Amino acid sequence: QVQLVESGGGLVQPGGSLRLSCAASGFTLDDYAVTWFRQAPGKEREPISCISSIGRTWYKDSVKGRFTISGDNAKNTVYLQMNSLKPADTGVYYCNSRDHWGQGTQVTVSS
């Protein structure tokens, strides 16, 4: 059974950091692109970062230089390291691969 599970969200102050994880089961993440999406309150879900099967990465302009996407093949997990967080980064973060979605993890940036 194909499954994606996100974790690592939480409440953090502006300027803080979080590392989100997207753990896969039922398939090998390394063979497919993985995209992190964010859904801010009252807004549509939007892609913010992606890593391809060959390791190429893409970032939405608003997170460039602050977020880093990476993978750990041994753990079949993709990470999103988020630094210098801003209140505008608040939202539910989802990972997607092979058209499968995780359940999401809430990130709240607030003082």
trRosetta pair geometry for C-beta under 8 A, 3 or more apart (Angstrom, degrees):
i j d omega theta_ij theta_ji phi_ij phi_ji
1 25 7.2 21 84 110 74 103
1 26 5.1 -100 91 -88 34 138
2 24 7.7 -25 -160 -165 73 93
2 25 7.4 166 -146 90 31 60
2 26 3.9 -144 -89 101 42 141
2 27 5.6 8 -114 -7 99 112
2 98 6.7 -95 -164 89 150 136
2 100 5.2 -129 133 -79 121 161
3 24 7.1 153 84 -155 54 49
3 25 4.7 -1 56 55 99 98
3 26 5.7 104 11 2 71 124
3 100 7.4 -131 -112 167 18 140
3 102 7.9 75 172 -107 64 73
4 22 5.8 -8 -170 -173 105 94
4 23 7.2 151 -156 76 52 44
4 24 5.6 -19 -100 -99 72 72
4 95 5.4 -134 171 85 136 103
4 96 7.5 -170 44 -103 172 26
4 97 6.4 138 -79 32 137 98
4 100 5.5 144 -7 120 114 106
4 101 6.6 -115 57 152 127 18
4 102 3.8 -97 111 -66 97 89
5 22 7.3 155 74 -154 40 46
5 23 4.9 -21 61 60 94 95
5 25 7.8 26 -3 -1 107 103
5 102 5.5 149 -104 -138 16 116
5 103 7.0 6 -128 16 61 99
6 9 7.4 44 138 -23 109 108
6 20 6.2 -11 -164 -176 100 106
6 21 6.8 154 -153 83 49 54
6 22 5.4 -17 -95 -98 74 72
6 23 8.0 175 -81 18 25 71
6 93 6.4 -172 -175 101 152 88
6 94 6.6 -123 -31 -127 151 38
6 95 5.6 154 -77 4 106 100
6 102 4.3 126 -17 118 93 152
6 103 6.7 -142 34 57 95 66
6 104 6.0 -10 49 -144 140 11
6 105 4.2 -131 125 -17 113 108
7 20 7.2 159 82 -156 38 62
7 21 5.0 -12 59 57 86 102
7 23 7.3 8 11 -1 109 109
7 105 5.8 151 -115 -90 18 145
8 18 6.0 132 151 169 95 98
8 19 5.4 -90 -164 97 142 55
8 20 4.2 -180 75 -113 129 41
8 21 5.0 122 -27 5 127 80
8 105 6.1 65 53 143 62 164
9 18 6.8 45 -124 174 36 150
9 20 6.5 29 -61 -103 70 99
9 92 8.0 -14 -110 -134 162 53
9 93 6.3 173 -82 33 117 111
9 105 3.4 175 -15 150 122 99
9 106 4.8 137 142 67 147 42
9 107 4.7 -113 -141 -66 97 66
9 108 8.0 76 172 -1 101 69
10 18 6.3 178 43 -116 94 131
10 106 7.6 90 -68 91 17 78
10 107 7.0 9 43 -119 38 58
10 108 7.3 -86 133 37 33 83
11 108 4.7 -20 -107 73 71 108
11 110 6.7 -47 -157 44 95 96
12 16 3.8 -141 173 87 112 139
12 17 7.2 -143 -162 50 154 21
12 18 5.6 -136 -31 -47 151 108
12 85 5.6 64 98 60 127 153
12 107 7.4 -23 19 -165 108 85
12 108 7.3 149 24 83 62 57
12 109 5.7 -25 75 -109 85 69
13 16 4.9 103 59 -26 66 122
13 109 7.3 54 166 -161 12 68
13 110 7.3 -65 -114 87 47 33
13 111 5.4 58 -141 -100 91 66
14 85 6.4 -135 -135 96 41 74
14 86 6.0 34 -136 -124 96 42
14 87 6.1 -35 -83 -39 110 78
14 109 5.8 84 -83 168 61 104
14 110 7.6 29 -38 -113 83 10
14 111 5.9 -39 7 -51 100 98
15 84 6.0 -22 -133 -135 47 51
15 85 6.7 -54 25 51 11 66
16 85 5.3 -30 67 35 67 116
16 109 7.3 -172 48 -129 101 92
17 81 7.2 -6 -169 -177 110 80
17 82 6.2 163 -153 91 61 61
17 83 4.7 -10 -104 -107 104 63
17 84 7.7 22 -79 -14 80 37
17 85 6.7 171 -89 -18 31 106
18 82 5.0 -1 59 58 79 111
18 85 6.7 42 6 -58 96 144
18 107 6.2 -168 58 -126 161 113
19 79 5.7 -11 -176 -168 100 114
19 80 7.1 163 -158 80 52 47
19 81 5.0 -15 -109 -105 89 66
19 82 7.1 -177 -86 20 37 73
20 36 7.2 109 87 -129 141 134
20 79 6.6 148 80 -160 54 58
20 80 4.3 -2 55 54 107 99
20 82 6.9 45 -7 -11 98 114
20 93 5.6 -75 -117 109 162 149
20 95 7.9 170 138 -48 120 110
20 105 6.1 169 -134 65 108 139
20 107 7.5 -65 -69 -64 121 125
21 77 5.4 -17 -165 -172 99 123
21 78 7.6 143 -159 78 51 42
21 79 5.6 -25 -101 -103 62 75
22 29 7.8 133 109 -121 100 147
22 34 6.4 160 92 -175 146 134
22 36 7.3 -147 -38 -89 140 89
22 77 6.4 150 75 -160 50 67
22 78 4.6 -15 59 61 109 89
22 79 7.4 -165 19 -77 77 28
22 80 7.6 55 -15 -12 106 98
22 95 3.4 34 -118 -9 144 168
22 97 7.8 128 146 -13 134 118
22 102 6.2 -136 -136 -30 91 147
23 75 7.1 -73 -118 150 95 94
23 76 6.6 70 -159 99 68 84
23 77 4.7 -24 -97 -101 68 97
24 27 6.2 -63 161 68 125 74
24 28 7.6 118 101 -145 135 14
24 29 4.4 152 17 -58 147 105
24 76 5.0 -108 61 155 89 103
24 77 7.1 -174 10 -87 75 44
24 78 7.8 46 -21 0 108 92
24 97 6.7 -40 -95 58 134 143
25 76 7.3 96 -80 118 47 144
27 31 7.1 -100 164 50 98 120
27 32 7.2 26 134 -1 128 132
27 97 7.9 -158 86 118 127 119
27 98 6.5 28 74 -8 164 159
28 31 4.7 75 87 -4 100 109
28 32 7.8 138 92 3 62 90
28 73 7.9 21 -170 -152 101 85
28 76 6.5 -104 -135 -120 55 106
29 32 6.4 -88 -159 51 41 90
29 34 5.9 12 -167 -58 106 131
29 71 6.4 -165 115 -144 121 125
29 73 7.7 -154 68 -116 94 56
29 76 5.3 134 6 -167 108 68
29 77 7.1 137 20 -52 159 10
29 78 5.9 -149 169 -33 147 101
29 97 6.2 -26 -131 -172 81 176
30 53 6.7 85 158 -148 49 74
30 71 6.4 141 -93 148 77 148
30 73 4.8 26 -65 -114 138 99
30 76 7.6 -93 -18 -118 89 63
31 53 5.8 1 178 -133 25 122
32 53 5.7 -4 -88 -78 7 106
32 97 5.0 111 109 -173 127 107
32 98 5.4 -36 -156 -50 166 91
33 50 6.0 10 180 -178 110 107
33 51 6.7 177 -151 90 65 45
33 52 4.8 -29 -100 -120 96 52
33 53 5.9 -74 -55 -32 60 76
33 97 6.7 -173 91 -125 49 84
34 50 6.9 171 88 -151 45 61
34 51 5.5 -1 55 54 90 90
34 69 7.7 -176 91 -178 102 128
34 71 7.3 127 28 -85 139 116
34 78 4.5 -177 104 -22 161 169
34 95 6.0 -5 -176 -172 102 110
34 96 7.2 155 -158 76 56 45
34 97 4.5 -29 -103 -76 74 116
35 47 5.2 -45 -178 -132 123 112
35 49 7.1 166 -153 90 57 45
35 50 4.3 -17 -103 -101 80 93
35 95 7.0 153 82 -156 44 59
35 96 4.9 -19 63 60 95 97
35 97 7.3 159 18 -71 68 62
36 47 7.3 109 80 -156 47 64
36 48 5.5 -52 99 62 95 93
36 49 4.7 11 44 57 111 91
36 50 7.3 -153 20 -72 66 47
36 69 6.6 -158 -3 -100 124 121
36 78 7.9 -149 -55 122 99 121
36 80 5.0 61 -81 -73 163 146
36 93 6.2 -9 -172 -171 102 102
36 94 7.3 152 -158 81 53 44
36 95 5.5 -33 -98 -98 64 73
36 96 7.9 171 -88 17 19 77
37 45 4.9 31 163 176 130 102
37 46 6.3 160 -155 80 84 27
37 47 5.4 -53 -97 -94 77 48
37 48 6.6 132 -128 5 26 85
37 93 7.1 157 82 -156 50 52
37 94 4.6 -15 61 63 101 95
37 95 7.5 170 17 -93 77 22
37 96 6.2 41 -12 -9 116 116
38 45 7.1 169 85 -150 28 62
38 46 6.1 -24 61 61 76 79
38 48 5.0 37 -4 -26 110 134
38 89 7.5 -87 -144 -162 155 60
38 91 4.5 85 179 88 93 142
38 92 7.3 150 -156 75 53 42
38 93 5.4 -21 -100 -100 73 71
38 94 7.7 -179 -79 21 26 73
38 107 7.9 -52 -130 42 107 124
39 43 6.6 -176 -166 83 59 80
39 44 7.0 -84 -127 151 87 25
39 45 4.1 -38 -79 -91 102 74
39 46 7.4 138 -87 11 52 65
39 91 5.2 175 79 -179 39 114
39 92 4.9 -13 58 57 99 92
39 94 7.0 34 -7 -4 105 112
39 104 7.6 -39 30 -128 117 137
40 43 4.3 24 66 37 92 127
40 88 7.5 -27 -112 -172 143 59
40 90 6.3 81 -132 90 87 71
40 91 4.0 -74 -86 -84 50 122
41 90 7.0 -12 -7 117 101 110
41 91 6.8 -141 -22 -103 59 73
43 46 7.4 -36 138 -13 115 111
43 91 7.7 -54 56 -112 112 129
45 94 6.8 -13 -147 30 130 131
46 60 7.2 67 134 -91 112 151
47 50 6.4 3 -178 -48 125 107
47 60 6.8 160 108 -56 66 110
48 59 7.0 2 161 -154 63 63
48 60 4.5 -66 -138 6 58 125
48 62 7.7 -67 -136 66 100 96
48 63 5.4 58 -179 5 108 149
48 67 7.0 25 143 68 112 169
49 57 7.0 -12 -170 -170 93 95
49 58 6.6 168 -150 87 47 60
49 59 5.0 -1 -104 -107 87 68
49 60 6.9 -89 -55 2 61 81
49 63 6.6 -84 -54 92 106 142
49 67 5.8 -125 -57 121 144 131
49 69 4.5 170 150 -45 128 130
49 80 6.2 140 61 -121 143 113
50 57 6.8 161 84 -152 54 50
50 58 4.6 5 50 49 98 103
50 69 7.1 165 75 65 8 174
51 55 6.6 -20 -172 -140 99 34
51 56 7.1 159 -155 79 52 41
51 57 5.2 -17 -100 -98 74 78
51 69 4.8 -155 -44 127 111 124
51 70 7.2 129 -83 -101 156 17
51 71 6.1 -170 115 -34 156 110
51 78 6.3 -172 41 -142 133 128
52 55 6.6 -38 69 34 79 19
52 56 4.3 14 25 50 122 90
52 57 7.6 -134 6 -65 78 35
55 71 7.7 -119 -106 27 76 119
57 69 5.4 165 -134 60 118 109
59 63 5.4 -124 -176 84 107 93
59 64 4.6 137 104 -84 131 73
59 67 6.2 160 -133 72 124 105
59 69 7.5 -177 -79 -4 91 110
60 63 5.2 61 66 20 88 101
60 64 7.3 -138 89 -34 40 82
61 64 5.7 -37 -148 -1 36 119
62 88 7.3 -95 175 121 134 131
63 66 5.4 -105 -167 62 59 103
63 67 4.1 -2 165 9 115 125
63 82 7.7 -58 -153 -125 116 90
63 89 7.5 98 -98 -108 102 107
64 67 7.6 -52 -81 41 19 85
66 82 6.7 24 140 -158 92 60
66 83 5.3 -144 -166 71 68 75
66 84 4.7 -102 -129 59 111 107
66 85 7.6 139 172 -75 129 42
67 80 6.1 -10 -168 -175 109 92
67 81 6.6 155 -157 83 53 56
67 82 5.1 -9 -106 -105 88 67
67 83 7.3 -175 -78 25 39 69
68 80 7.4 159 78 -156 43 46
68 81 4.4 -6 56 55 95 108
68 83 7.9 26 0 1 97 106
69 78 6.7 4 -172 177 93 105
69 79 7.0 166 -151 86 47 56
69 80 5.5 -15 -99 -102 74 72
69 81 7.9 -159 -72 22 26 73
70 78 7.1 172 90 -156 35 65
70 79 5.2 -10 62 56 84 100
70 81 7.1 19 11 -7 110 107
71 77 7.1 165 -153 92 63 46
71 78 4.8 -32 -99 -103 81 75
71 79 7.3 179 -88 14 30 75
72 75 4.2 18 108 36 119 107
72 76 7.6 -44 93 11 75 18
72 77 5.0 1 54 62 102 91
72 78 7.7 -174 20 -85 67 30
72 79 7.1 51 -11 -18 102 109
73 76 7.0 24 -169 -75 36 47
78 95 6.5 149 71 -142 119 146
78 97 8.0 135 4 -50 142 135
80 93 7.1 -137 62 179 151 144
82 85 5.7 55 142 -80 108 101
82 89 6.8 139 -174 -177 135 149
82 107 7.4 19 63 -144 167 154
85 89 5.0 -105 -157 52 84 150
85 107 7.7 -129 -145 170 139 121
85 109 4.6 -150 144 -109 113 135
86 89 5.1 112 58 -10 68 99
86 109 6.0 90 103 121 21 156
87 90 5.8 -16 -177 -16 53 115
87 109 5.0 -150 -97 97 36 100
87 110 6.2 70 -113 -87 95 61
88 109 7.8 -31 36 63 35 134
89 107 6.4 -56 133 121 92 129
89 109 5.1 59 63 -7 97 143
90 107 6.2 -154 -131 105 42 77
90 108 5.2 34 -130 -128 103 48
90 109 5.1 -129 -61 28 84 81
90 110 7.1 44 -82 -44 133 92
91 106 7.9 -137 126 -144 26 58
91 107 6.3 4 57 58 52 93
92 104 4.3 16 172 -179 112 131
92 105 7.0 151 -158 69 68 26
92 106 5.5 -37 -101 -95 74 62
92 107 7.5 156 -104 18 23 73
93 104 6.4 144 70 -154 38 72
93 105 5.4 -27 61 62 93 81
93 106 7.8 163 15 -98 78 13
93 107 5.6 42 -17 -8 116 117
94 101 5.6 -10 -178 -160 127 99
94 102 5.7 -180 -153 58 73 86
94 103 8.0 -152 -117 87 91 17
94 104 4.7 -40 -79 -92 86 81
95 101 7.6 154 82 -148 45 52
95 102 5.1 42 48 3 83 123
96 99 7.2 4 -176 -120 102 18
96 100 6.8 165 -151 77 60 44
96 101 5.4 -19 -99 -96 86 68
96 102 7.8 -124 -69 5 48 76
97 100 6.1 -21 70 53 61 91
101 104 7.9 -1 164 -47 104 81
102 105 7.8 -11 118 -22 130 86
